[in-house]
Amino acid sequence: MKKMTTLFLSVLMIFSFAACGSQNNGNDVSTSRDANEGTQEPAQQSEEIPTETPTEASGEESAGELETTGGKTLVVYYSATGNTEEVANYIVAATGADIFELEPVEPYSDDDLNWTDDNSRVVYEHDNPDARAVELVASTVPDWESYDTVFIGYPIWWGIAAWPVDGFIEANDFTGKTVIPFCTSSSSGLGESGELLAEAAGTGNWQEGERFSSSDSEETVQAWVEDLGL
């Protein structure tokens, strides 16, 4: 009888140890998982902001970034009284660019330019937009494709670019070129003149441009050119 009791107690103890071992194993797995979760570094979120890059097939060109490829530079200008010509020459001196003057077949006389005379040529052309198609001696530039950067200068007439420039804009393809407008005036700013020329051109990487007065020095123009980072 004692042997049976002893055997029963031994079996009972074996089952008790087995149950404790099973419970301890479960706690070990849980502890290991909690420790891993507590020490694992969270996934790092990129601080880089993605940008959408136009594909070549889109035909779109950037209008805000000044990018040049190190090619030749050209200064194109129309000057009614000589002020724009002076600034154009300052830019040439600062950049070593080539220069191209826009000359109307029928030049403007001093009387033609008298905007206070209701019967003057410029007043008539202003009031009759169809008359602004001014024929130029030359509207295309030899070796045009070799120029990557083009400055375009003009006086401001009634808040816009003097219309003798329009014929040059319409006659040329500005694809792949950085175009920098500049103007001269006694009081008016650049206004929308550059934007309107860019719209008429339809191609090119047009920059904001700059306005100069007749009193601006060569140093002022040179400083502006240097800021462009050409």
C-alpha positions in Angstrom: 0.0 0.0 0.0 2.9 2.3 0.9 4.5 1.5 -2.4 1.4 2.5 -4.4 1.1 5.7 -2.4 4.7 6.5 -3.1 4.3 5.7 -6.8 1.2 7.9 -7.0 3.0 10.9 -5.4 6.0 10.5 -7.7 3.7 10.6 -10.8 1.9 13.6 -9.4 5.2 15.5 -8.9 6.3 14.7 -12.4 3.1 16.3 -13.9 3.5 19.3 -11.6 7.1 19.9 -12.9 6.0 19.5 -16.5 3.3 22.1 -16.0 5.7 24.6 -14.5 8.2 24.1 -17.3 5.6 24.8 -19.9 4.5 28.0 -18.1 8.1 29.3 -17.9 8.7 28.7 -21.6 5.7 30.8 -22.5 7.0 33.7 -20.4 10.4 33.6 -22.0 8.9 34.1 -25.5 6.8 37.0 -24.4 9.7 38.7 -22.7 11.9 38.3 -25.7 9.2 39.8 -28.0 8.7 42.8 -25.7 12.4 43.4 -25.5 12.7 43.4 -29.3 9.9 45.8 -29.8 11.3 48.1 -27.2 14.8 48.4 -28.8 14.0 48.3 -32.5 14.6 51.7 -34.2 11.5 53.1 -36.0 11.8 53.3 -39.8 13.4 56.6 -40.8 11.2 58.9 -43.0 13.1 60.7 -45.8 13.4 64.4 -45.5 13.9 64.8 -49.2 11.0 66.3 -51.0 10.4 64.7 -54.3 10.1 66.9 -57.3 8.4 66.3 -60.6 10.8 66.4 -63.5 9.2 67.1 -67.0 10.0 64.4 -69.5 11.6 65.4 -72.8 8.4 64.4 -74.5 6.4 67.0 -72.6 8.0 69.8 -74.5 7.8 72.0 -71.3 10.7 74.2 -70.4 11.5 75.7 -67.0 10.8 79.6 -66.7 12.2 80.1 -63.2 15.7 78.5 -63.2 18.8 80.1 -64.8 20.6 77.2 -66.5 23.2 77.7 -69.1 25.4 75.1 -70.8 28.4 77.3 -71.3 27.7 78.2 -74.9 27.9 81.5 -76.6 26.0 84.6 -75.4 24.2 87.2 -77.6 22.9 90.6 -76.8 20.0 91.7 -79.1 18.5 95.1 -78.7 16.4 97.9 -80.2 17.3 101.4 -79.2 15.1 104.4 -80.0 17.3 107.2 -78.5 20.5 105.4 -77.6 19.8 104.6 -73.9 19.2 100.9 -74.6 22.2 100.7 -76.9 24.4 102.0 -74.0 23.2 99.3 -71.6 23.5 96.7 -74.3 27.2 97.6 -74.7 27.7 97.5 -71.0 26.4 93.9 -71.0 28.7 93.0 -73.9 31.7 94.4 -72.0 30.7 92.3 -68.9 30.1 89.1 -70.7 32.1 89.1 -73.9 28.9 88.5 -75.8 28.2 89.1 -79.5 25.8 91.9 -80.2 22.9 92.3 -82.7 21.0 95.6 -83.3 17.4 95.5 -84.4 16.9 98.2 -87.1 13.5 99.2 -88.5 13.5 99.5 -92.3 11.8 102.8 -91.8 13.7 104.4 -88.8 11.9 106.4 -86.2 12.6 110.2 -86.3 12.5 112.4 -83.3 9.0 113.6 -84.5 7.9 109.9 -84.8 8.9 109.3 -81.2 7.0 112.3 -79.8 4.4 110.5 -77.7 2.9 113.8 -76.7 1.8 114.5 -80.3 -1.4 112.7 -81.1 -0.4 112.7 -84.7 3.0 111.1 -84.2 3.9 107.7 -85.6 4.3 106.0 -82.2 0.9 107.3 -81.0 -0.7 106.1 -84.2 0.9 102.6 -83.8 -0.1 102.5 -80.2 -3.7 103.3 -81.0 -3.7 100.9 -84.0 -2.0 97.5 -83.0 -2.1 96.3 -86.6 0.3 99.1 -87.4 2.9 97.8 -84.9 4.3 95.1 -87.3 7.5 97.0 -87.9 9.6 95.6 -90.7 13.3 95.0 -89.7 16.4 95.2 -91.8 17.2 91.8 -90.4 15.2 89.7 -88.0 17.4 86.6 -87.8 21.0 86.1 -86.5 23.8 84.2 -88.3 24.7 81.0 -86.4 21.6 81.4 -84.1 21.8 77.8 -82.9 25.3 78.4 -81.4 23.9 80.8 -78.7 22.7 79.4 -75.4 22.1 82.7 -73.6 20.3 85.7 -75.2 19.8 89.1 -73.7 17.0 91.1 -75.3 16.8 94.8 -74.7 14.3 97.5 -75.5 12.8 100.8 -74.3 9.4 100.7 -72.6 6.5 102.1 -74.6 3.2 102.5 -72.8 4.2 99.9 -70.3 5.3 97.2 -72.8 8.4 96.4 -74.9 8.8 98.7 -77.9 7.1 96.8 -80.7 10.1 96.8 -83.2 11.3 93.9 -80.9 8.2 91.8 -81.7 9.3 90.9 -85.2 12.5 89.4 -83.9 10.7 87.4 -81.3 8.2 86.0 -83.8 11.0 85.1 -86.3 13.1 83.0 -84.0 12.9 79.7 -82.1 14.2 80.1 -78.5 14.0 76.4 -77.7 16.9 75.5 -75.4 18.0 79.1 -74.8 18.1 81.1 -71.6 16.5 84.5 -72.5 17.1 87.5 -70.2 15.1 90.7 -71.0 16.3 94.1 -70.0 14.7 97.5 -70.6 15.3 101.2 -70.3 12.9 103.8 -69.2 12.7 107.1 -67.3 10.1 106.0 -64.8 8.2 102.9 -65.9 9.3 99.5 -64.5 9.8 96.3 -66.5 6.2 95.5 -65.9 4.8 92.5 -67.9 7.0 93.3 -70.9 9.2 90.2 -70.5 6.3 87.9 -69.8 4.4 89.2 -72.9 7.5 88.5 -75.0 7.9 85.1 -73.5 4.3 84.3 -74.3 4.8 85.5 -77.9 7.9 83.4 -78.3 6.3 80.3 -76.9 9.7 78.7 -76.3 12.8 79.3 -74.2 13.7 79.6 -70.6 12.8 83.2 -69.9 14.1 85.0 -66.9 12.5 87.9 -65.0 14.9 90.6 -66.4 15.8 94.1 -65.2 15.0 97.7 -65.8 17.6 100.4 -66.1 17.4 104.2 -66.3 19.6 106.5 -68.4 21.5 107.4 -65.3 22.6 103.9 -64.4 26.3 103.4 -64.6 28.3 100.6 -66.2 29.1 99.3 -62.7 25.4 99.0 -62.0 24.8 96.9 -65.1 28.0 94.9 -64.5 26.9 94.0 -60.9 23.5 92.8 -62.3 25.2 90.6 -64.8 27.5 89.2 -62.2 24.5 88.3 -60.0 23.0 86.3 -62.8 25.9 83.8 -62.4 26.4 83.2 -66.1 
